[in-house]
């Protein structure tokens, strides 16, 4: 018996041709979905990174505020001058021998104007 040589294009089936076409297309689609689709896409990672930066900035602001409040608490616990300043400024307290004068602009004081008598 004589063996026949197979030349290019001979002996290939349609199935093997489809495999050569479908497998790379499926791999490309899978890679595309992996990068740009789904829950963990590149876009989600970028958004998560931006959120991390934003939250770190908020955390630093909160830490600075906490430190300022600790300093204020320390002053309130130990410094009588600070307590007196707050009592005077916030609550309008005065010492026994002092007189308090309050100046207003006349608008929104709750007092009504009395028209001149005729």
N, CA, C and O atoms as a MOPAC input file, in Angstrom:
PM7 MOZYME 1SCF
protein

 N      0.80600 1    -1.17700 1     0.00000 1
 C      0.00000 1     0.00000 1     0.00000 1
 C      0.84800 1     1.23800 1     0.00000 1
 O      1.89800 1     1.32400 1     0.63700 1
 N      0.37500 1     2.12900 1    -0.69700 1
 C      1.05500 1     3.40600 1    -0.81500 1
 C      0.47600 1     4.38600 1     0.19400 1
 O     -0.73900 1     4.50400 1     0.34900 1
 N      1.38100 1     5.08700 1     0.87700 1
 C      0.89600 1     6.11700 1     1.78700 1
 C      0.72000 1     7.40200 1     1.02300 1
 O      1.54600 1     7.78700 1     0.19500 1
 N     -0.34900 1     8.03200 1     1.31700 1
 C     -0.58200 1     9.31000 1     0.66200 1
 C     -0.03200 1    10.41900 1     1.54000 1
 O     -0.18200 1    10.41600 1     2.76200 1
 N      0.58700 1    11.33300 1     0.89800 1
 C      1.07700 1    12.50400 1     1.63500 1
 C     -0.05300 1    13.49900 1     1.78100 1
 O     -0.87200 1    13.70900 1     0.88600 1
 N     -0.05400 1    14.08100 1     2.91900 1
 C     -1.03700 1    15.13800 1     3.13500 1
 C     -0.35400 1    16.46400 1     2.92300 1
 O      0.64800 1    16.78400 1     3.56200 1
 N     -0.88400 1    17.18100 1     2.06800 1
 C     -0.33700 1    18.50600 1     1.80600 1
 C     -1.05100 1    19.52900 1     2.67500 1
 O     -1.94300 1    19.18000 1     3.44800 1
 N     -0.65900 1    20.78600 1     2.54900 1
 C     -1.31900 1    21.82200 1     3.33800 1
 C     -2.78600 1    21.90200 1     2.96500 1
 O     -3.15600 1    21.91800 1     1.79100 1
 N     -3.61800 1    21.95100 1     4.01300 1
 C     -5.04000 1    22.08600 1     3.79500 1
 C     -5.74700 1    20.77300 1     3.60600 1
 O     -6.97700 1    20.72700 1     3.62200 1
 N     -5.00200 1    19.70500 1     3.42800 1
 C     -5.64400 1    18.40700 1     3.22300 1
 C     -5.74100 1    17.67700 1     4.56000 1
 O     -4.80500 1    17.72200 1     5.35800 1
 N     -6.80900 1    17.03800 1     4.79700 1
 C     -6.96600 1    16.22900 1     5.98900 1
 C     -7.43900 1    17.01600 1     7.20300 1
 O     -7.74800 1    16.42500 1     8.23700 1
 N     -7.49800 1    18.29100 1     7.09800 1
 C     -8.00600 1    19.09300 1     8.22100 1
 C     -9.51900 1    19.02000 1     8.20500 1
 O    -10.16300 1    19.04200 1     7.15600 1
 N    -10.04200 1    18.93600 1     9.36900 1
 C    -11.49300 1    18.90800 1     9.44800 1
 C    -11.98700 1    20.28500 1     9.83600 1
 O    -11.21900 1    21.14900 1    10.25700 1
 N    -13.25200 1    20.46200 1     9.68800 1
 C    -13.87200 1    21.73700 1    10.05700 1
 C    -13.76300 1    21.93900 1    11.55500 1
 O    -13.60400 1    23.07100 1    12.01300 1
 N    -13.84400 1    20.88800 1    12.31400 1
 C    -13.77500 1    20.98400 1    13.77100 1
 C    -12.42000 1    21.50700 1    14.22300 1
 O    -12.35300 1    22.34600 1    15.12100 1
 N    -11.36300 1    21.03700 1    13.62800 1
 C    -10.03100 1    21.51800 1    14.03200 1
 C     -9.84300 1    22.97300 1    13.62600 1
 O     -9.15200 1    23.72000 1    14.31900 1
 N    -10.44400 1    23.38800 1    12.51600 1
 C    -10.37900 1    24.79100 1    12.11200 1
 C    -11.15100 1    25.67700 1    13.06500 1
 O    -10.72000 1    26.78600 1    13.38200 1
 N    -12.29400 1    25.19000 1    13.52400 1
 C    -13.07200 1    25.95600 1    14.49200 1
 C    -12.34100 1    26.06600 1    15.81900 1
 O    -12.37100 1    27.11200 1    16.46800 1
 N    -11.68600 1    24.98400 1    16.22000 1
 C    -10.93400 1    25.02900 1    17.47200 1
 C     -9.84800 1    26.09400 1    17.40600 1
 O     -9.63700 1    26.84300 1    18.35900 1
 N     -9.17200 1    26.15000 1    16.28200 1
 C     -8.10200 1    27.14300 1    16.14000 1
 C     -8.65400 1    28.56600 1    16.14000 1
 O     -7.93400 1    29.49900 1    16.49600 1
 N     -9.87900 1    28.74800 1    15.76000 1
 C    -10.48300 1    30.07200 1    15.73400 1
 C    -11.17500 1    30.39800 1    17.05800 1
 O    -11.04400 1    31.51200 1    17.56500 1
 N    -11.89500 1    29.45200 1    17.61100 1
 C    -12.71000 1    29.70800 1    18.79300 1
 C    -11.86200 1    29.84700 1    20.05100 1
 O    -12.14900 1    30.71400 1    20.87600 1
 N    -10.84600 1    29.04100 1    20.22900 1
 C    -10.04400 1    29.07400 1    21.44900 1
 C     -9.37800 1    30.43600 1    21.63600 1
 O     -9.47700 1    30.97800 1    22.73700 1
 N     -8.71200 1    31.02900 1    20.65300 1
 C     -8.12800 1    32.36000 1    20.87300 1
 C     -9.18900 1    33.43700 1    21.11700 1
 O     -8.97700 1    34.35700 1    21.90800 1
 N    -10.33000 1    33.31600 1    20.43500 1
 C    -11.39200 1    34.30400 1    20.65300 1
 C    -11.91100 1    34.20000 1    22.08000 1
 O    -12.13400 1    35.22100 1    22.73100 1
 N    -12.10600 1    32.99200 1    22.57200 1
 C    -12.55200 1    32.81900 1    23.95600 1
 C    -11.52200 1    33.33800 1    24.94400 1
 O    -11.87800 1    33.94300 1    25.95500 1
 N    -10.26200 1    33.10700 1    24.66100 1
 C     -9.21100 1    33.62600 1    25.53800 1
 C     -9.21100 1    35.15400 1    25.54900 1
 O     -9.04300 1    35.76600 1    26.60300 1
 N     -9.39500 1    35.75700 1    24.40700 1
 C     -9.44500 1    37.21500 1    24.33800 1
 C    -10.66600 1    37.76600 1    25.07600 1
 O    -10.56300 1    38.76200 1    25.79300 1
 N    -11.80600 1    37.12800 1    24.90300 1
 C    -13.01100 1    37.56100 1    25.61100 1
 C    -12.85200 1    37.41000 1    27.12300 1
 O    -13.28800 1    38.27100 1    27.88700 1
 N    -12.23300 1    36.32400 1    27.54500 1
 C    -12.00200 1    36.11300 1    28.97600 1
 C    -11.06900 1    37.18200 1    29.53500 1
 O    -11.31100 1    37.72600 1    30.61200 1
 N    -10.00800 1    37.47900 1    28.80000 1
 C     -9.07700 1    38.51500 1    29.25100 1
 C     -9.75900 1    39.88300 1    29.29600 1
 O     -9.54900 1    40.65000 1    30.23500 1
 N    -10.56800 1    40.18700 1    28.29300 1
 C    -11.28900 1    41.46100 1    28.26800 1
 C    -12.22100 1    41.57300 1    29.46900 1
 O    -12.25900 1    42.60800 1    30.13400 1
 N    -12.97000 1    40.51600 1    29.74700 1
 C    -13.88400 1    40.52800 1    30.88100 1
 C    -13.10900 1    40.64300 1    32.19800 1
 O    -13.55000 1    41.31200 1    33.13200 1
 N    -11.96400 1    39.98800 1    32.25500 1
 C    -11.15400 1    40.04800 1    33.46800 1
 C    -10.66300 1    41.44800 1    33.76300 1
 O    -10.60200 1    41.84800 1    34.92500 1
 N    -10.31400 1    42.19900 1    32.74100 1
 C     -9.79900 1    43.55800 1    32.95500 1
 C    -10.89700 1    44.60800 1    33.06800 1
 O    -10.81800 1    45.49200 1    33.92200 1
 N    -11.89500 1    44.52600 1    32.23800 1
 C    -12.86200 1    45.61900 1    32.13300 1
 C    -14.26200 1    45.28300 1    32.63300 1
 O    -15.10200 1    46.17800 1    32.72300 1
 N    -14.53200 1    44.05500 1    32.95300 1
 C    -15.87300 1    43.69700 1    33.38000 1
 C    -15.83700 1    43.07200 1    34.75000 1
 O    -14.76800 1    42.84500 1    35.31800 1
 N    -16.98800 1    42.80000 1    35.26700 1
 C    -17.07300 1    42.11100 1    36.54100 1
 C    -16.87800 1    43.02700 1    37.72800 1
 O    -16.77700 1    44.24700 1    37.59700 1
 N    -16.83100 1    42.40800 1    38.87800 1
 C    -16.76300 1    43.16000 1    40.12800 1
 C    -15.37500 1    43.74000 1    40.37400 1
 O    -15.26300 1    44.79800 1    40.99400 1
 N    -14.34300 1    43.10000 1    39.92000 1
 C    -12.97800 1    43.53900 1    40.19600 1
 C    -12.29100 1    44.03200 1    38.93000 1
 O    -11.17700 1    43.61500 1    38.61400 1
 N    -12.95400 1    44.90900 1    38.22000 1
 C    -12.39600 1    45.41800 1    36.97800 1
 C    -11.37300 1    46.50800 1    37.27400 1
 O    -11.22800 1    46.94700 1    38.41500 1
 N    -10.67600 1    46.93200 1    36.24300 1
 C     -9.68900 1    47.99700 1    36.36700 1
 C    -10.36500 1    49.27500 1    36.84900 1
 O     -9.79300 1    50.02100 1    37.64400 1
 N    -11.55800 1    49.52300 1    36.38000 1
 C    -12.27700 1    50.73000 1    36.78400 1
 C    -12.62700 1    50.68700 1    38.27500 1
 O    -12.53000 1    51.70000 1    38.96700 1
 N    -13.03100 1    49.52400 1    38.75900 1
 C    -13.33700 1    49.37300 1    40.17800 1
 C    -12.08200 1    49.58200 1    41.02000 1
 O    -12.15000 1    50.19300 1    42.08700 1
 N    -10.94900 1    49.08900 1    40.55800 1
 C     -9.69500 1    49.27800 1    41.28800 1
 C     -9.33000 1    50.75300 1    41.35600 1
 O     -8.91500 1    51.24500 1    42.40500 1
 N     -9.48200 1    51.45100 1    40.25400 1
 C     -9.16100 1    52.88100 1    40.26100 1
 C    -10.07500 1    53.64600 1    41.20900 1
 O     -9.61800 1    54.52100 1    41.94300 1
 N    -11.35100 1    53.32200 1    41.19600 1
 C    -12.29300 1    53.98100 1    42.09300 1
 C    -11.96100 1    53.66600 1    43.55200 1
 O    -12.04300 1    54.53800 1    44.41700 1
 N    -11.58800 1    52.41500 1    43.81700 1
 C    -11.22100 1    52.02600 1    45.18100 1
 C     -9.96300 1    52.77400 1    45.62800 1
 O     -9.88000 1    53.20800 1    46.77600 1
 N     -8.98800 1    52.92700 1    44.73500 1
 C     -7.77900 1    53.68000 1    45.06600 1
 C     -8.10300 1    55.13500 1    45.37400 1
 O     -7.54400 1    55.70900 1    46.30800 1
 N     -8.99600 1    55.73500 1    44.60200 1
 C     -9.39200 1    57.12400 1    44.85500 1
 C    -10.11100 1    57.23100 1    46.19900 1
 O     -9.91400 1    58.19700 1    46.93600 1
 N    -10.93700 1    56.24700 1    46.51600 1
 C    -11.63100 1    56.25000 1    47.80600 1
 C    -10.65700 1    56.10700 1    48.96700 1
 O    -10.84500 1    56.72300 1    50.01600 1
 N     -9.62300 1    55.30300 1    48.78700 1
 C     -8.62300 1    55.13000 1    49.84100 1
 C     -7.90500 1    56.44600 1    50.10100 1
 O     -7.69600 1    56.82000 1    51.25500 1
 N     -7.52900 1    57.14900 1    49.04800 1
 C     -6.84500 1    58.43000 1    49.20500 1
 C     -7.74900 1    59.43400 1    49.91700 1
 O     -7.30300 1    60.15500 1    50.81000 1
 N     -9.01400 1    59.47700 1    49.51900 1
 C     -9.96700 1    60.39900 1    50.14200 1
 C    -10.16900 1    60.07900 1    51.62000 1
 O    -10.19500 1    60.98300 1    52.45500 1
 N    -10.31000 1    58.81400 1    51.94000 1
 C    -10.51300 1    58.42300 1    53.33700 1
 C     -9.26700 1    58.66900 1    54.17700 1
 O     -9.38400 1    59.00500 1    55.35500 1
 N     -8.07900 1    58.51000 1    53.60200 1
 C     -6.85900 1    58.81600 1    54.34000 1
 C     -6.77700 1    60.29700 1    54.66800 1
 O     -6.32500 1    60.66800 1    55.75100 1
 N     -7.20900 1    61.14800 1    53.74200 1
 C     -7.22200 1    62.58700 1    54.00400 1
 C     -8.21500 1    62.90800 1    55.11900 1
 O     -7.91900 1    63.71300 1    56.00200 1
 N     -9.38600 1    62.28400 1    55.08100 1
 C    -10.37100 1    62.50400 1    56.15100 1
 C     -9.85100 1    62.00600 1    57.48900 1
 O    -10.11000 1    62.61700 1    58.52600 1
 N     -9.12200 1    60.90000 1    57.47200 1
 C     -8.55400 1    60.35400 1    58.69700 1
 C     -7.52000 1    61.31700 1    59.29200 1
 O     -7.48500 1    61.52100 1    60.50600 1
 N     -6.68900 1    61.90000 1    58.44400 1
 C     -5.70100 1    62.87200 1    58.92400 1
 C     -6.37100 1    64.09500 1    59.53400 1
 O     -5.92300 1    64.60400 1    60.56100 1
 N     -7.45000 1    64.56900 1    58.90200 1
 C     -8.19300 1    65.69900 1    59.46900 1
 C     -8.79700 1    65.33700 1    60.83000 1
 O     -8.77500 1    66.14300 1    61.76000 1
 N     -9.32600 1    64.14300 1    60.93400 1
 C     -9.90900 1    63.70700 1    62.20400 1
 C     -8.83800 1    63.58800 1    63.28500 1
 O     -9.07700 1    63.95100 1    64.43700 1
 N     -7.67700 1    63.08900 1    62.92800 1
 C     -6.57500 1    62.99000 1    63.89600 1
 C     -6.13300 1    64.36300 1    64.36500 1
 O     -5.86700 1    64.55900 1    65.55100 1
 N     -6.05000 1    65.31600 1    63.44400 1
 C     -5.67200 1    66.67600 1    63.82400 1
 C     -6.71700 1    67.29000 1    64.74900 1
 O     -6.37100 1    67.97400 1    65.71200 1
 N     -7.98500 1    67.04800 1    64.46000 1
 C     -9.05800 1    67.56600 1    65.31300 1
 C     -9.00300 1    66.92500 1    66.70200 1
 O     -9.22400 1    67.60100 1    67.70600 1
 N     -8.71300 1    65.64300 1    66.75800 1
 C     -8.60100 1    64.95800 1    68.04400 1
 C     -7.46000 1    65.55700 1    68.86500 1
 O     -7.60500 1    65.78100 1    70.06700 1
 N     -6.33400 1    65.81100 1    68.21600 1
 C     -5.19800 1    66.40700 1    68.92500 1
 C     -5.54600 1    67.79500 1    69.45400 1
 O     -5.17700 1    68.14300 1    70.57600 1
 N     -6.25400 1    68.58700 1    68.65100 1
 C     -6.65500 1    69.92700 1    69.10100 1
 C     -7.60700 1    69.83200 1    70.28100 1
 O     -7.51500 1    70.62500 1    71.21800 1
 N     -8.51900 1    68.86900 1    70.24500 1
 C     -9.45200 1    68.68700 1    71.35800 1
 C     -8.74000 1    68.20500 1    72.61800 1
 O     -9.12200 1    68.57500 1    73.72800 1
 N     -7.71200 1    67.38700 1    72.44900 1
 C     -6.93700 1    66.94600 1    73.61600 1
 C     -6.23100 1    68.12100 1    74.27400 1
 O     -6.20100 1    68.22900 1    75.50000 1
 N     -5.66200 1    69.00200 1    73.45500 1
 C     -4.99800 1    70.19100 1    73.98600 1
 C     -6.00800 1    71.07000 1    74.71500 1
 O     -5.73300 1    71.56500 1    75.80800 1
 N     -7.18200 1    71.26400 1    74.10700 1
 C     -8.21900 1    72.08300 1    74.73700 1
 C     -8.68500 1    71.45700 1    76.05600 1
 O     -8.89700 1    72.16800 1    77.03800 1
 N     -8.84300 1    70.14400 1    76.08000 1
 C     -9.23500 1    69.46200 1    77.30800 1
 C     -8.18000 1    69.65300 1    78.39600 1
 O     -8.51200 1    69.91400 1    79.55300 1
 N     -6.93800 1    69.52300 1    78.02800 1
 C     -5.84800 1    69.71900 1    78.98800 1
 C     -5.88000 1    71.13400 1    79.56200 1
 O     -5.71000 1    71.32800 1    80.76500 1
 N     -6.10000 1    72.11700 1    78.69200 1
 C     -6.18900 1    73.49900 1    79.16900 1
 C     -7.39300 1    73.69600 1    80.09000 1
 O     -7.29000 1    74.38900 1    81.10200 1
 N     -8.51400 1    73.10100 1    79.75200 1
 C     -9.70600 1    73.24200 1    80.58700 1
 C     -9.53700 1    72.57100 1    81.94700 1
 O    -10.09600 1    73.02700 1    82.94500 1
 N     -8.77000 1    71.49600 1    81.98200 1
 C     -8.56900 1    70.80300 1    83.24900 1
 C     -7.53000 1    71.49000 1    84.13200 1
 O     -7.60100 1    71.38400 1    85.35600 1
 N     -6.56500 1    72.19400 1    83.53300 1
 C     -5.43000 1    72.68100 1    84.30400 1
 C     -5.25900 1    74.20100 1    84.33000 1
 O     -4.58600 1    74.71100 1    85.22600 1
 N     -5.83400 1    74.93600 1    83.39800 1
 C     -5.54800 1    76.36900 1    83.27300 1
 C     -6.76400 1    77.20600 1    83.66700 1
 O     -7.75500 1    77.22900 1    82.93700 1
 N     -6.70600 1    77.89500 1    84.81100 1
 C     -7.83800 1    78.71800 1    85.23400 1
 C     -8.09200 1    79.89500 1    84.29900 1
 O     -9.23800 1    80.32200 1    84.16200 1
 N     -7.07300 1    80.42500 1    83.65800 1
 C     -7.26600 1    81.54800 1    82.73700 1
 C     -8.12100 1    81.12400 1    81.53600 1
 O     -8.93600 1    81.90900 1    81.04900 1
 N     -7.94300 1    79.91400 1    81.06800 1
 C     -8.74600 1    79.41200 1    79.95400 1
 C    -10.20000 1    79.25300 1    80.38000 1
 O    -11.11200 1    79.58900 1    79.62500 1
 N    -10.41500 1    78.74800 1    81.57600 1
 C    -11.77900 1    78.59200 1    82.07800 1
 C    -12.44500 1    79.96300 1    82.20500 1
 O    -13.61000 1    80.12600 1    81.84000 1
 N    -11.71000 1    80.94100 1    82.71800 1
 C    -12.27600 1    82.28800 1    82.85600 1
 C    -12.59200 1    82.89300 1    81.49200 1
 O    -13.64200 1    83.51100 1    81.31800 1
 N    -11.69900 1    82.72000 1    80.53000 1
 C    -11.93200 1    83.26000 1    79.18600 1
 C    -13.20200 1    82.67600 1    78.57700 1
 O    -14.00900 1    83.41000 1    78.00700 1
 N    -13.38400 1    81.36700 1    78.69400 1
 C    -14.58000 1    80.73400 1    78.13200 1
 C    -15.83000 1    81.20500 1    78.87200 1
 O    -16.86600 1    81.44200 1    78.25000 1
 N    -15.73900 1    81.33900 1    80.18900 1
 C    -16.89700 1    81.80700 1    80.96000 1
 C    -17.28600 1    83.21600 1    80.54000 1
 O    -18.47300 1    83.52800 1    80.44600 1
 N    -16.31000 1    84.06200 1    80.28800 1
 C    -16.59500 1    85.44300 1    79.88500 1
 C    -17.13500 1    85.50500 1    78.44900 1
 O    -18.14100 1    86.16400 1    78.18600 1
 N    -16.46200 1    84.81700 1    77.53200 1
 C    -16.81900 1    84.92500 1    76.11000 1
 C    -18.11100 1    84.18300 1    75.77700 1
 O    -18.98100 1    84.72000 1    75.09000 1
 N    -18.23100 1    82.97700 1    76.25300 1
 C    -19.37500 1    82.15500 1    75.85400 1
 C    -20.62100 1    82.37700 1    76.70700 1
 O    -21.74400 1    82.28600 1    76.21100 1
 N    -20.42000 1    82.66700 1    77.98100 1
 C    -21.56500 1    82.74700 1    78.87500 1
 C    -21.81000 1    84.15000 1    79.41600 1
 O    -22.76600 1    84.35400 1    80.16300 1
 N    -20.97300 1    85.12300 1    79.05900 1
 C    -21.18200 1    86.50400 1    79.48100 1
 C    -21.03100 1    86.72100 1    80.97300 1
 O    -21.63100 1    87.64300 1    81.52700 1
 N    -20.25300 1    85.90200 1    81.62300 1
 C    -20.07600 1    86.02800 1    83.06700 1
 C    -19.09600 1    87.15700 1    83.37100 1
 O    -18.18000 1    87.43300 1    82.59600 1
 N    -19.30800 1    87.79900 1    84.51200 1
 C    -18.43600 1    88.89500 1    84.94000 1
 C    -18.11800 1    88.71400 1    86.41900 1
 O    -18.77000 1    87.94800 1    87.12800 1
 N    -17.10300 1    89.43700 1    86.85700 1
 C    -16.76400 1    89.42600 1    88.28000 1
 C    -17.69400 1    90.37700 1    89.01200 1
 O    -18.42700 1    91.15200 1    88.39600 1
 N    -17.65300 1    90.30600 1    90.33400 1
 C    -18.57500 1    91.10600 1    91.14700 1
 C    -18.40300 1    92.60800 1    90.94100 1
 O    -19.39300 1    93.33900 1    90.93600 1
 N    -17.19200 1    93.07700 1    90.77500 1
 C    -16.95600 1    94.51700 1    90.68200 1
 C    -16.93000 1    95.02200 1    89.23800 1
 O    -16.51600 1    96.15600 1    88.99600 1
 N    -17.35900 1    94.21400 1    88.28900 1
 C    -17.33800 1    94.61100 1    86.88200 1
 C    -18.74900 1    94.91200 1    86.38100 1
 O    -19.74200 1    94.44200 1    86.93700 1
 N    -18.80600 1    95.70600 1    85.32100 1
 C    -20.06800 1    96.00600 1    84.65300 1
 C    -19.93100 1    95.52400 1    83.21100 1
 O    -18.92200 1    95.78200 1    82.55500 1
 N    -20.93700 1    94.83500 1    82.73200 1
 C    -20.90300 1    94.29400 1    81.37300 1
 C    -21.68900 1    95.20700 1    80.44300 1
 O    -22.85400 1    95.51100 1    80.69800 1
 N    -21.06100 1    95.63100 1    79.39000 1
 C    -21.72700 1    96.42700 1    78.36100 1
 C    -21.78400 1    95.58500 1    77.08900 1
 O    -20.77300 1    95.05100 1    76.63200 1
 N    -22.96700 1    95.48000 1    76.53900 1
 C    -23.12800 1    94.75900 1    75.26900 1
 C    -23.58600 1    95.74900 1    74.21800 1
 O    -24.54700 1    96.49100 1    74.41900 1
 N    -22.89700 1    95.75200 1    73.11000 1
 C    -23.23500 1    96.63800 1    72.00300 1
 C    -23.80800 1    95.80400 1    70.86900 1
 O    -23.24900 1    94.77500 1    70.49000 1
 N    -24.93000 1    96.26600 1    70.33700 1
 C    -25.54200 1    95.56500 1    69.20900 1
 C    -25.72900 1    96.56200 1    68.07800 1
 O    -25.62500 1    97.77400 1    68.27000 1
 N    -26.00300 1    96.03500 1    66.90600 1
 C    -26.19800 1    96.89900 1    65.75000 1
 C    -27.64800 1    97.36200 1    65.62000 1
 O    -27.96500 1    98.14200 1    64.72100 1
 N    -28.52100 1    96.90200 1    66.49100 1
 C    -29.91800 1    97.33200 1    66.47500 1
 C    -30.80500 1    96.47900 1    65.59100 1
 O    -32.02300 1    96.65300 1    65.61000 1
 N    -30.24700 1    95.57000 1    64.82200 1
 C    -31.03600 1    94.69200 1    63.94700 1
 C    -31.10700 1    93.31200 1    64.56400 1
 O    -30.09500 1    92.73400 1    64.95900 1
 N    -32.31100 1    92.80300 1    64.63700 1
 C    -32.48200 1    91.42900 1    65.10000 1
 C    -32.26900 1    91.26300 1    66.58500 1
 O    -31.92800 1    90.16600 1    67.02700 1
 N    -32.45800 1    92.31400 1    67.38300 1
 C    -32.24700 1    92.18400 1    68.82200 1
 C    -33.49600 1    91.75500 1    69.54300 1
 O    -33.45100 1    91.46500 1    70.73900 1
 N    -34.60300 1    91.70600 1    68.85000 1
 C    -35.85100 1    91.31600 1    69.48300 1
 C    -36.58800 1    92.48900 1    70.11400 1
 O    -37.67900 1    92.29500 1    70.65100 1
 N    -36.03900 1    93.69400 1    70.07000 1
 C    -36.69800 1    94.86700 1    70.63200 1
 C    -37.44700 1    95.58200 1    69.53000 1
 O    -36.95500 1    95.68800 1    68.40700 1
 N    -38.62200 1    96.06700 1    69.84100 1
 C    -39.35300 1    96.80900 1    68.82000 1
 C    -39.08600 1    98.29300 1    69.00300 1
 O    -38.85000 1    98.79100 1    70.10400 1
 N    -39.13300 1    98.94800 1    67.90300 1
 C    -38.92600 1   100.39700 1    67.94000 1
 C    -40.24500 1   101.07400 1    68.27800 1
 O    -41.30500 1   100.72300 1    67.75800 1
 N    -40.14600 1   102.04800 1    69.15900 1
 C    -41.33600 1   102.79100 1    69.56400 1
 C    -41.36700 1   104.06300 1    68.73900 1
 O    -40.40300 1   104.82800 1    68.73900 1
 N    -42.48100 1   104.30000 1    68.02800 1
 C    -42.54200 1   105.51600 1    67.22600 1
 C    -42.60400 1   106.74600 1    68.15000 1
 O    -43.08600 1   106.66000 1    69.28000 1
 N    -42.10800 1   107.89200 1    67.65000 1
 C    -42.13000 1   109.09600 1    68.48800 1
 C    -43.56300 1   109.49600 1    68.79900 1
 O    -44.47300 1   109.29000 1    67.99500 1
 N    -43.74700 1   110.07900 1    69.99800 1
 C    -45.07500 1   110.52900 1    70.42400 1
 C    -45.48200 1   111.76800 1    69.65600 1
 O    -44.62100 1   112.56400 1    69.28400 1
 N    -46.76800 1   111.95600 1    69.40600 1
 C    -47.25200 1   113.14300 1    68.68500 1
 C    -47.66600 1   114.22900 1    69.57200 1
 O    -48.09300 1   115.28300 1    69.10000 1

